């Protein structure tokens, strides 16, 4: 399969994952609105600890974000190979994010069930806090990658300008998402948009790799690879 098609599939998978995040927000939505959203999402998560299949699915869903994001990043690195510094930074950031996404799913998957069985509510909340911290840390690292990629895509002119702006905006939100419940809602909305849009560009093969004659090392301040 062509790399662009692989990247398109990974991008479409990301859009579905963002949509599932919105579903989680909707089913957890508390009567007091945004003010109680974080606690409500945590409560919905804890209530699934005694349901092995549902709890495993929710945690493996966190892990799946890392796999699809890293796959997309590797493909985009190839498509934008004439911007080595920008793509290297983006891939390194996504690699760090993927590690945290996977850890945010595996830690509670292993630690939470025995704590729930023992009735240790305090320890269970601690595990939840560690998992949430890893997840938001991964989101921040993803934000750095999105901003870097959005800027270089804008400079290259290989993606529609509005798409690049949405990517940069989404990345900026992800960097500070930990600070506001409202951003928890806005992030998956924008994420669904840019992931589906980028996937359609890749699937139609509208993001061409640069040829050797197109390489512009001066734009990156170094020697082209």
PyMOL commands that set and color helices and strands:
alter all, ss='L'
color gray80, all
select helices_A, chain A and resi 3-28+33-46+52-79+84-118+121-156+161-175+177-179+181-203+212-214+217-220
alter helices_A, ss='H'
color red, helices_A
deselect
rebuild
show_as cartoon
